[in-house]
Amino acid sequence: MGSATSRLSGTGMEHCTLWKADRSPACRAVMMALDSMNLSITEVDINMDKGEHRTQEMINLNPLQTLPVFKDRELVICDSHAICTYLAGRYCDSGRLLPQDPGGRSIVDQHLHYNSSIIYPRFKAAAYPIIYESCNFVMPQQIADIDGTYSDLECMLYKRTWFGGSWATLSDIVFASTVSTLNVMVPIDKEKYPRLSSWLYRISDELYFVTANRKGLCEFSRRIGELAQIQQS
Amino acid sequence: MGSATSRLSGTGMEHCTLWKADRSPACRAVMMALDSMNLSITEVDINMDKGEHRTQEMINLNPLQTLPVFKDRELVICDSHAICTYLAGRYCDSGRLLPQDPGGRSIVDQHLHYNSSIIYPRFKAAAYPIIYESCNFVMPQQIADIDGTYSDLECMLYKRTWFGGSWATLSDIVFASTVSTLNVMVPIDKEKYPRLSSWLYRISDELYFVTANRKGLCEFSRRIGELAQIQQS
């Protein structure tokens, strides 16, 4: 289990710790949120292949044995979406990433729940059989489900540059982590989903995407490439 | 498509409308949140069996064609969790259902995302094959997954009366809608999960559970009972 400080030399918050694995989109969403706010916290790399998320210390922090795990003094949060909204609500006064009015926030919350309830389960259904069960391809039903997700997201981007509206919010950061990962397994068809593919291209240029998502995404991509036949677009 | 006012004679908010189907746990969560806050809004019953959620009017409101759909003047929200947090943030000043400080809110958000990402997909995996695909039993993998959910929830209730702490919050309301529904398909083992079964007994006595959850739960229970062999505890 290795320990490291943040990737950027931002505002130091030594009282906060994030236990994470770069390969996990959920962890990368939190890392991007941190870098987007220029917050530097203690980060601990967990090797899931070695079962480091199942040590007694980790189970005491999070009995559900999932990553990421975040701690701010006595507060422990174990869901990536709740960690992102906590960080933005607690440490980003401007409301840039998470609107402070209930109406604006509800739009971001809605996107985050779409990520929780639809995108993440579809990511797991496609990736876990390859990573954990010796399957060497993305199954047809999973390809169809991921395509359905792209169709939903294309629809959400109608007349919008970013999911939240005029600038990138937590909606975009959270979707960037999962959609960039799905795109490795089922490449986005640019003809069919022009708004989604432009958005992914645009967000891939954001500094926080480069500093906090790219390395883990490459790691995931390499791992999946070794284990499965993936059709490249 | 029928129109109705709220079940309780609470504070009238005619500028808000909820399109819902009582059988859906997601809709019942919003209905309980409304009754818990004593808010009376316009409610429209949608018959999903007749495809009323797929009319052009409904697709214009919610291209994803899911229920519930909520509208407050120009704001449209289509995720039950985001609707509940919006209502509590906008219309419940006390912070009783949804703490106003980022730390307290993060605990509720975490529970809501557990409901989105784990409980609801497991509910759908167990119920949809019965309701939509002529399957007449809950499949073994789905029973095991639901049992795993009960185990997680039992763990979350360690040293707690309610999921949020000392009183019922949106965590309890949202879990009440899904857990009471799962309990129809896979009855909670009282010996194995004493805290969870006591909690369900306790919340079933709350007025909002009686006014807003019970009717739809009975409707779901009757429907599932007609279609499948369900083992009763």
Interface residues (C-beta under 8 A of the other chain):
Chain A: P63 L64 D72 L75 I77 C78 D79 H81 A82 I83 T85 Y86 G89 R90 P102 G103 R105 S106 I107 D109 Q110 L112 H113 Y114 S116 S117 Y120 P121 D152 C155
Chain B: P63 L64 D72 L75 I77 C78 D79 H81 A82 I83 T85 Y86 G89 R90 P102 G103 R105 S106 I107 D109 Q110 L112 H113 Y114 S116 S117 Y120 P121 D152 C155
